[in-house]
Amino acid sequence: MIPGRYAPLLFGAILSGLMSLIVSAIATVRVLGFDASFASAWLPAWFMAWAVAFPTVLVIAPITRKIVDGMIVRPP
């Protein structure tokens, strides 16, 4: 098992991986269609998107948590 101190890093890796996987697949299908060349075009596009998304999530997630905390009312 992975130690708990790595939870934010693991969360960022999984979230950015899944989101970039889905978004790059949709963008690739829109441009190329869903044919034999789909996988060979999509996988490099996904990897590039994930390489940007992962560090972005690590930076943006704490900022987003602070914004959300400022927008909600917690029960007493």
Secondary structure per residue as TSV (DSSP state, phi and psi in degrees):
chain	resnum	aa	ss	phi	psi
A	1	M	-	360.0	159.4
A	2	I	-	-93.7	134.2
A	3	P	-	-60.6	147.3
A	4	G	G	-59.7	-26.6
A	5	R	G	-65.5	-17.2
A	6	Y	G	-92.6	5.6
A	7	A	H	-56.7	-47.0
A	8	P	H	-62.1	-37.4
A	9	L	H	-67.4	-43.5
A	10	L	H	-65.4	-42.9
A	11	F	H	-58.1	-46.8
A	12	G	H	-62.8	-39.7
A	13	A	H	-65.6	-45.4
A	14	I	H	-69.5	-47.0
A	15	L	H	-60.7	-49.9
A	16	S	H	-67.4	-35.7
A	17	G	H	-63.4	-47.7
A	18	L	H	-68.7	-43.5
A	19	M	H	-65.5	-44.3
A	20	S	H	-68.2	-33.0
A	21	L	H	-60.5	-48.7
A	22	I	H	-68.2	-48.7
A	23	V	H	-66.0	-41.4
A	24	S	H	-68.2	-33.3
A	25	A	H	-64.9	-44.7
A	26	I	H	-62.5	-45.3
A	27	A	H	-64.1	-40.2
A	28	T	H	-67.0	-41.8
A	29	V	H	-63.1	-40.0
A	30	R	H	-64.0	-36.2
A	31	V	H	-82.6	-46.9
A	32	L	H	-102.6	-18.8
A	33	G	-	82.2	176.6
A	34	F	S	-103.1	81.7
A	35	D	S	-126.4	-165.8
A	36	A	T	-63.1	-27.0
A	37	S	T	-85.5	-2.5
A	38	F	H	-56.3	-55.2
A	39	A	H	-63.0	-40.2
A	40	S	H	-70.0	-23.6
A	41	A	H	-89.7	-35.9
A	42	W	H	-73.3	-43.4
A	43	L	H	-61.4	-46.0
A	44	P	H	-64.6	-36.2
A	45	A	H	-64.8	-41.3
A	46	W	H	-63.9	-44.7
A	47	F	H	-61.5	-41.5
A	48	M	H	-65.4	-42.6
A	49	A	H	-63.8	-41.0
A	50	W	H	-66.9	-36.1
A	51	A	H	-62.7	-27.9
A	52	V	H	-87.3	-41.8
A	53	A	H	-66.5	-39.2
A	54	F	H	-61.2	-55.0
A	55	P	H	-66.3	-29.5
A	56	T	H	-63.7	-44.7
A	57	V	H	-62.1	-40.4
A	58	L	H	-62.9	-32.3
A	59	V	H	-84.1	-42.4
A	60	I	H	-79.9	-32.1
A	61	A	H	-57.0	-47.7
A	62	P	H	-63.5	-36.3
A	63	I	H	-65.0	-43.2
A	64	T	H	-63.8	-40.2
A	65	R	H	-60.7	-41.0
A	66	K	H	-65.6	-40.4
A	67	I	H	-62.5	-46.4
A	68	V	H	-63.4	-43.1
A	69	D	H	-59.1	-33.0
A	70	G	H	-77.0	-14.6
A	71	M	H	-100.3	-12.0
A	72	I	-	-110.9	160.3
A	73	V	-	-109.7	124.5
A	74	R	-	-90.9	142.0
A	75	P	-	-66.3	147.6
A	76	P	-	-68.3	360.0
